[in-house]
Structures are given as structure tokens and as C-alpha cells.
Amino acid sequence: MNLLKEKVLEENRRVHALENRLYLSRHPEQTNFFQNSIVERTLDQICSLLNSKAKILDLGCGTGYLFLRFLSRGFNVTGLDLSSEMLQVLENSICESEKNRAHLMVGDVEEFLKSNQEAFDVVIFSAMLHHLFDYEMVLKNACAKFKAGTKFLIFFEPLKQEVASPVRYALHRGLSWFDEKSYRLEMGIRKIPLLEEEYHHSDYQRQFGGIDPNEVGKILADGNCSILNVEKYCARRFGINAWLANQILGTQNTFNLLAIKN
């Protein structure tokens, strides 16, 4: 079991080193107009709960998907990531005037939670739980570690769910096929390698169908947290396909969750 855990960790380190500056180019499902509206709405909700001196911890910050947005809103932001290469890309993206509020660390989230003594107002798990061998333990440790009033944002995780309607699921898969074909064509035109042969254990929780937000909610509740919001939606490579999936088909494959420590 420990050997498999190490394989998951090492593959994530290696794959994300290869992703580096092209990470968001390879993952347009995180940056298209539909997803961008979800990001901004989520940030608005969290920021309405914070004062101007709030401290943000972004676990799995990568090249700055959420990190830079919180930073641009005036907060002090600490980012942790397994990949020094991705953190270098992020560091190069930070404006000179904002660098005094930005703090970056290379490390593993499990080890960080064991040693960290600093308090934060918001702790973000940014598209990160599905990469972990044991995300349940990480969430339990986070609940135990941080003070009352800390907000937890779990963002952009693959949704584990039962198929409710075979017909709707077939349409969902058809749109997914078209979305992926279009994506591969664009990546080929832009000469961006997909690195598919590098992925075996990196997205570890996907092999189990993703993550169940109900299970996440139970873990957080057991850790004395209250759930403020759960949002389920369908993420696609292209914004128009995401819009069709959500507005026409009404399908879901992704979730965000916001909670607060009591």
C-alpha cells in the first residue's frame, strides 16, 4: 500500500513538472467562459465572508489558477504545490506590486499539514483531492488542524455519481466525445502534447469514478464543519459544450464545495 502511495506521489510530481507553463493550455475546461463564470461567482461568495486582511492557503496551487485571482483581490495568499516547475511559472506571473502578499512553497500536502502552525482564513483544495492516494485522511487532518471560522473550498473535483437516466447519459457521452475530438484537434494544431502516456496513477481517484461530495460532506461534518454550499455542474473543454451540457442536457461531472469550521 505504501509503495502504491509513493507511486501516486511521484507520478504527480513528474507529470506536473512536464505540464508546467502549458498546464492551463492543456486544460481549457478550467479557463473557458462557462467555467470562468463559475470561478468568479465562487470567489465573490467567499470574498463576501472575508475582511481585507484575510489569509488564503491554496493547496495544489499549480500555476496560479485560483491563487492569482485571490491575490488580485488584495489578499495575502500562500501557495503549496508538489511541482517546483509549476511554482516557477506562477512566480513569474505575479506582479511586482503583489509579491509582498504572495508566498510559495514546494511540498506534499500531507507533510505540510503535519508541520504547519500558521492560521489561515481560507484553505483551498484546488482540483487536487482526486490526485491524492488518501484524500479522506487529508481532509480529516485539515479539519483538525485549522481554527474555528476557517473556510474550506474544495474546487473542481470529478463528481462520483450514479447514472439516473440512460438516455441523458448517452447524450452526455456523445457531447463528451465531440468535445474531446475537438480538443485533440486544437491541441494538434497548436502542437501541444497531451502527455497521455505519462498518466497512470496521477489522477488516482478517477479510477474509482471520482469523488462523492456526500462522503466529503460527512468527513467535514465529523470534523466539526458546516457545509455552506455544494455546486454540481458539467465541465467541458470548450465553453459552448459546457453550456450545452448544463443548460440543455442538465448533466453533471464536477463539483465544488464550501464549508466552514465551527
Backbone torsions as a table, in degrees:
resi	resn	phi	psi	omega
1	MET	NA	-44.3	178.6
2	ASN	-63.4	-34.1	178.7
3	LEU	-64.4	-43.9	177.9
4	LEU	-64.0	-41.1	177.9
5	LYS	-59.4	-42.4	178.2
6	GLU	-66.4	-36.5	177.2
7	LYS	-63.0	-42.4	178.4
8	VAL	-61.4	-45.4	-179.3
9	LEU	-63.8	-47.3	-177.7
10	GLU	-66.8	-38.8	179.0
11	GLU	-67.0	-38.5	176.4
12	ASN	-62.6	-40.3	178.1
13	ARG	-63.2	-45.2	-177.4
14	ARG	-69.8	-46.8	-177.2
15	VAL	-64.2	-42.4	-177.8
16	HIS	-74.2	-23.0	171.0
17	ALA	-66.3	-37.5	177.9
18	LEU	-72.2	-35.1	-179.4
19	GLU	-65.5	-47.6	-177.1
20	ASN	24.6	-117.9	-170.2
21	ARG	-67.7	-17.3	-178.8
22	LEU	-98.3	10.4	-175.6
23	TYR	-55.1	-53.8	-176.6
24	LEU	-72.1	-25.0	174.2
25	SER	-67.5	-34.5	178.0
26	ARG	-78.5	-14.7	-175.7
27	HIS	-126.5	64.7	-179.6
28	PRO	-64.6	-15.8	176.1
29	GLU	-62.8	-16.2	178.3
30	GLN	-96.0	-9.7	-172.7
31	THR	-126.3	-4.8	-177.8
32	ASN	-68.9	170.2	-171.9
33	PHE	-62.2	-34.3	-178.9
34	PHE	-69.3	-47.4	179.5
35	GLN	-66.7	-35.5	179.9
36	ASN	-60.9	-36.8	178.9
37	SER	-66.4	-35.5	177.3
38	ILE	-67.7	-43.0	178.8
39	VAL	-58.8	-50.3	-176.5
40	GLU	-64.8	-39.3	178.5
41	ARG	-64.6	-39.6	178.8
42	THR	-66.0	-44.2	178.6
43	LEU	-63.7	-39.6	177.9
44	ASP	-59.4	-42.2	-178.8
45	GLN	-64.0	-46.2	-178.7
46	ILE	-67.2	-45.0	-176.3
47	CYS	-64.0	-26.7	177.3
48	SER	-67.9	-16.2	-179.6
49	LEU	-97.5	-1.0	-172.2
50	LEU	-115.1	156.3	168.6
51	ASN	-96.1	171.3	-171.7
52	SER	-67.0	-18.0	-178.7
53	LYS	-97.8	11.0	-177.5
54	ALA	-61.3	146.2	179.0
55	LYS	-110.3	129.6	-175.9
56	ILE	-109.2	135.0	172.5
57	LEU	-114.7	118.2	-179.0
58	ASP	-107.3	102.7	-179.6
59	LEU	-88.8	121.8	-173.0
60	GLY	79.7	43.0	-172.5
61	CYS	-69.0	-21.6	178.3
62	GLY	57.8	-132.6	-179.5
63	THR	-91.0	8.8	170.9
64	GLY	108.3	22.4	-177.4
65	TYR	-48.2	-53.6	176.3
66	LEU	-100.2	-30.6	-178.9
67	PHE	-51.1	-52.4	-175.6
68	LEU	-66.7	-30.8	179.6
69	ARG	-70.1	-43.4	176.8
70	PHE	-66.2	-38.8	179.2
71	LEU	-61.9	-42.6	-178.6
72	SER	-67.9	-18.4	177.7
73	ARG	-89.8	5.1	171.9
74	GLY	97.8	5.4	-176.9
75	PHE	-89.5	160.0	170.1
76	ASN	-83.1	125.4	-172.9
77	VAL	-127.2	128.9	173.8
78	THR	-109.9	129.7	-179.3
79	GLY	-117.7	134.6	176.1
80	LEU	-120.0	135.0	175.3
81	ASP	-150.8	151.7	-179.9
82	LEU	-71.9	-24.6	-172.9
83	SER	-102.4	114.6	176.3
84	SER	-66.6	-29.4	179.6
85	GLU	-66.1	-42.7	179.6
86	MET	-69.2	-36.7	177.8
87	LEU	-66.4	-31.9	176.8
88	GLN	-65.9	-40.3	175.6
89	VAL	-61.2	-44.2	179.0
90	LEU	-63.1	-45.3	-179.8
91	GLU	-57.7	-39.4	-180.0
92	ASN	-70.4	-15.8	-178.3
93	SER	-93.3	-7.9	-176.4
94	ILE	-84.3	127.7	178.8
95	CYS	-63.5	147.7	-179.6
96	GLU	-56.8	-38.8	-177.5
97	SER	-70.5	-14.0	-177.5
98	GLU	-106.9	-5.2	-173.0
99	LYS	-64.4	-26.8	179.9
100	ASN	-70.5	-14.6	179.5
101	ARG	-105.6	2.8	-176.3
102	ALA	-113.4	133.8	-179.3
103	HIS	-136.4	127.7	-175.2
104	LEU	-122.4	139.6	180.0
105	MET	-138.2	138.3	172.5
106	VAL	-90.9	130.6	177.8
107	GLY	171.9	171.9	178.7
108	ASP	-93.6	134.9	-174.8
109	VAL	-60.8	-37.0	-179.6
110	GLU	-63.3	-45.6	179.9
111	GLU	-67.9	-37.0	179.2
112	PHE	-62.3	-45.0	-178.2
113	LEU	-65.3	-29.1	177.8
114	LYS	-69.5	-36.6	-171.5
115	SER	-102.1	-20.2	-174.6
116	ASN	-65.6	135.5	176.5
117	GLN	-117.9	-1.5	-175.2
118	GLU	-85.0	144.7	177.7
119	ALA	-92.2	144.7	177.2
120	PHE	-132.9	153.8	179.3
121	ASP	-88.7	-29.7	177.5
122	VAL	-135.1	133.9	174.3
123	VAL	-119.0	121.6	-176.2
124	ILE	-108.2	131.5	167.9
125	PHE	-107.0	97.2	-169.3
126	SER	-95.6	102.0	-179.9
127	ALA	46.6	44.9	-168.6
128	MET	-123.5	-31.9	-174.3
129	LEU	-59.4	-36.3	-177.0
130	HIS	-70.7	-11.2	176.0
131	HIS	-85.2	-12.0	-172.0
132	LEU	-88.8	145.5	175.6
133	PHE	-67.8	-40.6	-177.1
134	ASP	-135.2	77.7	-177.8
135	TYR	-68.3	-26.7	179.4
136	GLU	-61.4	-44.4	179.7
137	MET	-65.2	-39.3	179.1
138	VAL	-61.6	-43.8	179.0
139	LEU	-65.3	-41.2	178.8
140	LYS	-62.2	-43.1	179.6
141	ASN	-65.4	-37.8	178.9
142	ALA	-65.2	-42.5	178.7
143	CYS	-61.1	-39.5	-178.4
144	ALA	-74.2	-27.3	-170.8
145	LYS	-82.4	-37.8	-168.6
146	PHE	-98.4	155.9	-172.3
147	LYS	-73.5	165.0	173.5
148	ALA	-61.1	140.8	-178.7
149	GLY	96.1	-13.5	177.6
150	THR	-67.2	132.9	176.4
151	LYS	-95.6	139.5	176.3
152	PHE	-113.9	123.9	175.1
153	LEU	-112.8	116.5	172.6
154	ILE	-102.9	117.6	-167.9
155	PHE	-127.9	135.4	172.9
156	PHE	59.7	58.4	177.0
157	GLU	-108.9	145.6	178.6
158	PRO	-66.1	130.5	-173.6
159	LEU	-87.4	120.1	174.0
160	LYS	-88.3	126.4	-175.9
161	GLN	-158.5	163.3	174.9
162	GLU	-85.3	151.2	176.6
163	VAL	-80.1	113.5	-176.5
164	ALA	-85.1	-35.9	-177.2
165	SER	-133.3	112.0	179.3
166	PRO	-57.5	-37.3	-179.3
167	VAL	-67.2	-47.7	179.4
168	ARG	-63.6	-37.6	178.7
169	TYR	-64.7	-39.2	178.3
170	ALA	-63.2	-41.6	176.7
171	LEU	-65.9	-39.5	177.0
172	HIS	-59.0	-46.0	179.8
173	ARG	-67.8	-36.2	177.7
174	GLY	-63.6	-44.1	177.7
175	LEU	-65.5	-37.7	177.6
176	SER	-61.8	-42.3	178.7
177	TRP	-60.6	-46.5	179.8
178	PHE	-63.7	-42.0	-179.8
179	ASP	-61.1	-44.1	-179.1
180	GLU	-69.1	-39.5	177.4
181	LYS	-61.3	-43.3	179.1
182	SER	-65.0	-40.0	179.0
183	TYR	-62.7	-47.2	-179.4
184	ARG	-62.7	-37.6	177.6
185	LEU	-63.1	-46.0	-179.8
186	GLU	-64.3	-43.5	179.1
187	MET	-61.7	-37.1	177.6
188	GLY	-65.3	-44.1	178.7
189	ILE	-62.1	-39.9	-178.6
190	ARG	-84.3	-3.0	178.8
191	LYS	58.8	42.6	176.8
192	ILE	-104.3	112.9	-179.4
193	PRO	-66.0	143.9	-176.3
194	LEU	-88.1	-17.5	176.4
195	LEU	62.4	23.2	-177.0
196	GLU	-60.2	-33.7	-178.5
197	GLU	-70.0	-11.6	-179.6
198	GLU	-87.3	-15.3	-174.4
199	TYR	-93.7	117.5	173.1
200	HIS	-131.7	-49.4	-177.8
201	HIS	-118.4	-5.6	-171.2
202	SER	-60.0	-51.6	177.4
203	ASP	-88.5	60.9	-165.2
204	TYR	-54.7	-44.4	-174.6
205	GLN	-73.2	-14.9	179.0
206	ARG	-65.5	-28.5	-179.8
207	GLN	-66.8	-15.6	177.2
208	PHE	-101.6	11.6	178.8
209	GLY	91.9	7.1	-179.7
210	GLY	104.7	-153.8	-176.4
211	ILE	-123.5	135.8	-179.4
212	ASP	-88.9	115.4	179.9
213	PRO	-62.6	-24.4	176.1
214	ASN	-67.0	-39.7	176.9
215	GLU	-67.2	-40.4	176.6
216	VAL	-60.3	-43.8	179.1
217	GLY	-60.2	-39.8	179.2
218	LYS	-65.1	-42.4	179.1
219	ILE	-61.7	-45.1	-179.9
220	LEU	-66.4	-39.9	178.2
221	ALA	-63.4	-41.0	176.9
222	ASP	-65.0	-24.8	177.7
223	GLY	-91.1	18.3	176.9
224	ASN	66.8	41.3	176.3
225	CYS	-116.2	151.8	173.9
226	SER	-110.0	137.3	178.6
227	ILE	-82.3	124.3	179.2
228	LEU	-92.4	-34.6	-177.5
229	ASN	-164.6	140.9	170.7
230	VAL	-127.0	126.2	179.8
231	GLU	-119.8	126.8	178.0
232	LYS	-117.3	137.7	-177.5
233	TYR	-160.8	175.7	179.4
234	CYS	-108.6	117.7	176.0
235	ALA	-92.9	138.0	176.6
236	ARG	-135.8	161.2	-178.7
237	ARG	-58.7	-40.3	-176.6
238	PHE	-112.7	140.2	-175.5
239	GLY	-57.6	-39.7	-178.2
240	ILE	-65.3	-37.5	178.0
241	ASN	-70.6	-35.5	174.8
242	ALA	-64.5	-41.4	179.1
243	TRP	-62.2	-45.0	179.1
244	LEU	-61.9	-43.7	-178.6
245	ALA	-62.7	-39.9	-176.5
246	ASN	-83.4	-43.4	-173.1
247	GLN	-87.1	-29.7	-177.2
248	ILE	-102.9	-51.7	-177.6
249	LEU	-83.7	-28.6	-178.6
250	GLY	66.5	36.5	-178.7
251	THR	-100.3	165.9	-175.5
252	GLN	-140.3	144.5	173.4
253	ASN	-147.4	3.7	-173.2
254	THR	-142.8	151.4	174.7
255	PHE	-142.9	155.0	170.4
256	ASN	-124.2	149.3	179.8
257	LEU	-142.1	134.5	177.5
258	LEU	-119.3	130.2	-179.4
259	ALA	-139.3	165.5	178.0
260	ILE	-134.3	139.9	177.9
261	LYS	-77.7	127.5	-179.0
262	ASN	-79.8	NA	NA
